[in-house]
Amino acid sequence: MSYDTMAYSAGSATSPLAPTRIPRRDPTPHDVQIEILFCGICHSDVHSVRNEWSSFMPTNYPIVPGHEIVGRVTRVGSAVTRYKPGDLAAVGCLVDADGTCPSCRDGFEQFCPNLTLTFNSPDKHLGGVTRGGYSDSIVVDERFVLRVPSNLDPAAAAPLLCAGITTYSPLRHWGVAKGKKVGVVGLGGLGHMGVKFARAFGAHVVVFTTSPGKTEDALRLGADEVVVSRNADEMQKHAGSLDFILDTASAEHDVNAYLNLLRRDGNLTLVGAPAKPLGVSAFSLIMGRRSLSGSNIGGIAETQEMLDFCGEHGITAEVEVIPIQKVNEAYERLLRSDVKYRFSIDMASLKSLP
């Protein structure tokens, strides 16, 4: 059985997002039904809507994007034990995984070969593909629902479900802590979260940006130092001094310039995804036993850990809240980097649609 709910979808790579109605399944015994209050806009939403990742993740239309979801539980299945109606809950990038592969058994569901993404993945319940958070409500297996600390602003907490965990996970994995010197490349939707987390972990934080105008904001967000990366002298001052670098830049850039800032055994982790392959000099790695790696969101347990950490430290994203009717304009602004630092859609605006 299923029910209809309001949503915004795109019918093709060149179509604007527009109002529609979509089906959602009635909760099974292990499901949680959530009224969506806010949904963040992620850059991957834009890539997916415009089919820009067609080579490895082709888009199935019509598409309902959105995987930074915060809402209120409205119904639970008969076997659900962790949630009850009225709870503030969240859903991130994943809504299912096989639960049996080595990655799932180790708590890394994001690397499961049979994972189900929140949108644009095969939907084993209703057929077709999964539909995301640009909608009134969503039904998700209890195992993939997360609890949101009550002291966090729901609108500003929504981007934590992707931008938050994408930056938290590698900082945690590489042992960022007090006494470490950490670089954050780029001060956008991901970078600003990286700064907040690195500061909360107690590290000395250096932001690298191509925009001198972002210096004041970087310091406000928690950076100890700001380096304009186009200034070779400023870059040279930090040569061989950083324990870890979180590279959030999605534009083409010289990664070797940053690898050379690492001290012996330092690591640079990519979380941005430049369209073209990066040219990496072997000597940038060999001279200092440095390493280059990548990271992709986090598992469910780690995502809950991140949300709890945010509750303890009062960390949320910097957001501009918009009605759903401005989502197409927001996509264009996002491509111009015209947002500080993340859009969060107020889903109450869907109720004003006919």
N, C-alpha and C positions, 0 to 999 in steps of 0.2 A: 504494500500500500504506500501511497505517496500523497503529498499535498503540494500546492503551488505557492510560490513566494515571489516577491518583487526582486528585481536585480537589474544590473547594467551589463550589457554584453556588446561585443563587436562581432559583426558578421563576416568580416574579411580583414586582410592586412591593411587595407586603405579606408576602412569604414570607421567612423567615430563610434565611441561607446554610446549606447542608447538604452532607454528603458525596455524591459522585457519581463516576462514571467517564466520561471523555471520550476521544475519539480524537485522536491526534496523527499527522501524516504521517511516514512514514519519510523520512530526509534525502535530498533530491535532490542532484545534484553540487555545488550552491552553498550547501547548508544546513549549519547547525551545530545539533547536538542538545545541550541543556543540562539537567543535573540542577539543579533549583531548590533553593537552600539557604535563601534569605531573600527575602521579598517585602514591601515597605512597603505601608502602607495610606494611600491618598491620599483627600482629601475628595471628589474626583471619582468614586472608587469608590462612595461612598455615594450621590452624586447619580445615578449610572448604575443602581445596583441598585434604587433606589427610583423610577426613571423621572422624576426631577425636571427633566430637561432635555428633556422630550418634544417641546417646540416646535421644537427644531433638531437634536436628536440622540436620537430615540426608542430605547428599549432593546428589543432582541430577546431574548426568554427561551427557554430558560434562559441566564443570564449567568454567566460565570466572570470576575470582575474581576481587577485587579492589573497595574500597569505600572511597578513599581519592583523589578526582578528582578535578583538576583545569584545566580550558580550556577557549577557546574563543567562544563566541556565533556566530554561522554561519547563522542560520535561526530561525525565531519565527513564531508561529501561529497567525492567524488573530485577536484573542482576547487577546493576550499577551500585557500587558501594562508596565511591570517593566523592561524589557530587550530589547535590540536591537542588531543587528549584530555588532560585534567588542567588545562588553563588555567582561571584564574578569569575569568569573563566576565559581562557584564551586558546586559540588554535594557530599554529605556525605553518611551516611549509609542508608538513607531512600529515597525512590522515590514515595511513596504514603501512605495514611492512610485513614480511613473512613471519618474523618472530623466531625463525629457526636457523638462519644463516649465521656464520661466525660473527659478522658485524652486529647483527641484532643481539646475539647472545652476549656480546661485549658492551652493549649499550650504545652502539653507533648506528642507529637505525637510518641515519642519513646516507650511509654507504650500502644499504641493503640493495641487492640487484633486483629485487621485486617490490620496491617501495611504491607507494601511491602518493603522488603529490596532491596538494589541496586543490589545484586546478590543472586541467589539461592532461590528466592521467586516465587510463581506463577505469570506469566505474563499475565494480563488480556487483553492485546492488541494483542500479537503475539502467545499466547499459550506457552506451555513449561514453562521455568523459566526465570527470569531476568538475565541479563548478565552485569558484572561490568566494571570497568574502565581500565582493561588491554586491551584497544582497541583504535581505531582511533577516534571514536565519540560515543556520547550517546544522547538520546532524553528523556527529563524529563518534567513532569508537572511543570509549572511555580511556583507553590506553594512550590516546593521542591528544587528550584534553589536558590543559595546564591550569594551574591555580594562580590568580593574580593577587598579589598583596593588596589589602584594602586601602593602604595609605597612598597608593600610586594613582595619579590622574589617568583614567582609562584612555583618554584620547592620546596622551603622551606615552602611555605604556604600549600601545599597539605596535609601533615600530620595533619594540624590543624583540618581537617574535621572529624577525629576520635580521634587521640591522644590528640589534642587540646581541643575539646569539652568534652571529657571524663574526663579530669582533671579540666577544668575551671568550669564545672557545679557544682560539689560538693563543691569546694572552695567557689563559689558564694552562694550556698544554705546554707552553714553553717556559713556565715558571716565573712569570712576571711578578715581582714582589718588591718590597722595600729594599733599597740598596742597588736596584737595577736601573740602568739608563735605557730608556725605550724611545724609539722614534715612531712617529705616525706620519705616513706620507698621504697627504690630501686631507682637506677639512670639509668633507661633504656629509652625506647621510650616514655613511659608514665611519668616516674619520672622526666625526665629532663624538660618536659613541666610543670609539677606541680611546680617545683622550680621556673621557670620563671614567672608563673602566681602569685604564692604566694608572690614573691618578688615585682612584679608590684602592687599588692594589698596593699603593705606596711608592710607586716608581717615580723616578725623575723623568719627566715627559718632554720630548722635543718634537714640535710639529714642523713638518716640511711642507711648504706650500709655494705655488707659483704666483700667488696673489698677495702682494704686500698689504693690501687692504684687509686681509683676514687676521692680521697680527693681534689686534685688540680682542677680537672674538675668541681666538685660540687661547689667549691668556685667561679670559673670562671663564672658559670651559674647563680650565685646569692645567693648561700647558705651563711648564716652567720656562721654556725657551721656544722661540719661533725662528725658523731659518727660511729665508727666501731662496728656494732651490736653484734659481737661475744665477745666483751670486756664487761664483766658484770659490771666492775667499771665505765666505760664510760656511760653505760646505766643507772646505778643507779643515776648518777649525775643529770639526767633529770626527775627522778621519780616525778609524780604529778605536772608537770610544763607546760604541753602542752595543748593548747585550742583545737586543732584539729590535726588529723593525717590523711594524705592521703596515703593509703597502696596500692602501685602499684605492689607488688611482686606477681608473678604467680607461683613461686616455693613454695614448702611446707615450712612453717615457724610457729613459736610460736607466735600467735597473742596476747596471754596474756602478753607477754613481752612488747608489745607496749601499750596495754590497761592500764597497770600499770603506764605508763608515762603521762597519761591524768590527768588534774586537775579535780576538781568537775564539773560535767555537761559537761565534754569534750566529743568529738565524734571522733570515728575512722571510716572512710569510706573506704570500699573495692572497688577498681576499677580493681585490678588484679584478676585473676580467677584461683586459685590453683586447680589442678585436684582432690585432695582428700579433703573431708570435714575438716574444721578447728575445733580443740578442744577448746571450749571457757569455761573458768571457770566462773561460776556464780558470784564468789566473785570479779573477775576482773571488773564486771559491778556494782554489788551491792555497793561495797565500793567506793563511790564517785558519785553514780547516773550517771555513764558513759553510753554511748550508742555505739552500733556497728551497722553500716548500710552499704548499698551498693548503687552504682550509675551506671547508664548506659547511655552513651552519653548525648544528650540534645535535646530539641525540636528545631524546625526550627527557631523560634524567638530568642531563647537563642543562637543558633549557629551563627546567624547573629550578635548578640550582641558581641559574642566572637571574631568574625572576625574583627568587628569594633574596639574593644578594642585592638586587636593585631596591627591594623593599627595605632591607636593613640600612642601605646607604642613601636612600631617597633619590635614586637615579632613574631618570626617564629621558626620552628623546626630546629634542627641541622641535616643536611641531607648529605648523600652520593648519588650523582646522578649516576644512572647506565642506560645503554641501556637495552631494553627488552630482548635482547639475553642473558643477564647474570642473568635473574630472578631465574632460578633454583639454581644457585650458591648462590644467595642472600638468598634464603630460608634456605640453609644449614648454611650459615654464621649467619643468624638471630637466628637459634636454638643454636648456640654457643655463642650468644651475641657478635658477632664480627662485630659490627657496632656502630658508634657514630653519631646520635642515631636512625636514621630512614633512610631507603632507599626510594628514590624517583625516579621513572622510567621516563626517558625522552622519551615520546611517539613519538618524531620525528624519533626514531630508528625503529619504525614499518614501516616507509616509505621505508626503505632499503630492506625490504623483497620482494621476487618475487610475 
